[in-house]
Amino acid sequence: MIGASVSAGFGSLRDVAAVLDGAVRGPHEVGDWANVALYRDPFGGGARQVEAALEFRPTVVFAIDFLFWYAYGSGWTAQERGENVERGLRALERFGVPVLVGDVPYMSGAAEWMLAPDQIPPPDVLADLNERIRRWAAKRP
């Protein structure tokens, strides 16, 4: 499990890795590098998560909200947001196993103490980012 606050269990009783661990039957091991504070350093933190997960040698990677902070941030242009998401996708390409990656939700109306309005990509930019993610995923089994 790699990712940000949702994967790490922010606002819920259990993180996603714990839920998966309880749901999988048979022998397994779950590695969890999701971090609720990924927003502080999405590129460095994301790279560290990927490195740790690669060392773990997973058979599947859950990256449900991994790309969120590659798209959300203050002062970025549409082009920079696109470049950031592409950077995150390139990091995910390092895995030679199935990767379950989520798209990026539209978070308008989020509490401003959590997410400032200027961090939120405009709807047209968000649609482009999610289309990039879909195209990336469509090329992979």
N, C-alpha and C positions, 0 to 999 in steps of 0.2 A: 504494500500500500504506500503510494506516494501521493502527496497533494497538500492541500491547505486546510482551512478551518472546518469545513464540512466533514472531510475525511478524518480529521483529528477529533471530531466529536463536539465541536463548539455548539452550544445550545441544545445538546442532547445528552442523554444519560450514558451512551456508549459510543465509542468511535467505530468507524466502519470496519476496521480490521478485527475488532473484538466480535462484531456481528458475524463477519465472515468466518472467523475461527469457530464460533459456536454453531454455524450452519453447515460447515463442511464435514462430511462423514468420512471415516477412514483416516489413515495416517496422513498427516500434513503438518506443515510448519508455516506460520504466517509471520512475515517481516513487516514492520510498520515504521515508516519514516515520515508519515504525514505530520505537518506542523501547523498549529493554529497561528503561529506568528510568521508564516511564510511571507506575508505582506511586507515585512521589514526589509527583506532581501530576497525577492523572488528569483532572481537569476542565480545568485550564489547559493541560496538555500535549495533551489530546484536542482542545481548541479550536484550539490552534496547528497540530496536524496537519491538522485539517479546513480551516483557512484556507489552509495551504500547498498542500494537495491541490486546493482550489478554484481557486487561482491557476494551477495546473498545467493545468487544464481537462481532466480525465480523461474517457475514454469508458467506463470501468468502475472501480469502487472495490472493493478487497479490504479488508474490515474484520473479518477472521477472529476476532481476539481483542480488538478495540477496546473492547468493553463489559466485559471482565473486571474491571478496576479500578473500574468504575462499580458493580459488584455486591459486590466483595470489599473489605473495609476494617474497621478496628477501631472498635467502639463504635456502629455504626449499627443502628438498629431496622429491622424488616422494612419499615416504611413508608418510611424514608429510603433503603433499598436500592432500593425500587421507584421512588422519585422520582429517584434517581441514574440508573438504567437508562433511565427515560423521558427524562431530560436528554440522555443519550448518543444515544438514538434521534432526538430532535429535531435534534441536531447532524447526524446522518446524513441527515435529510430535506432538508438543504440541497443535496444532490447531485441533479442532474437526469438522472442516468445510473444504470444498474444498480449496486446495492451488494450485495456478497456479505458477509453478516454471519453470524458464528457465534453459537451459543448459549453459555451460560456453563457450563463443566464443574464437576462436584463434585470438589473437591480435598482431601477428607479423607485423611489419611495422608501429605500432603505434608511434606517436611522442615520442621521448625519454624523453622529458620534462614532459610528462604525465605518461609514463610507461617505465621503464628501461628494457632492454632486459633480465636481470637476473630475473625479476619478472614474466616473461612469461613461463608457463609450456611448456616443449617440446611436440610436437604433440602426441607422444605415451602416455605420461602421461595425457594429456588433453583428449585423447580418453578414457582412463581408468576412469577418473573423470566423464565424461559425461555418460559413461556406468553405473557407480554407481548411478547417478541421475536418469537415465532411469529405472533401476531396482527398485529403491526406489519408483518412481512414478507408476510403473506398479502394485505395491502391494496395491495401493490406488484407491478408486473410483474417 
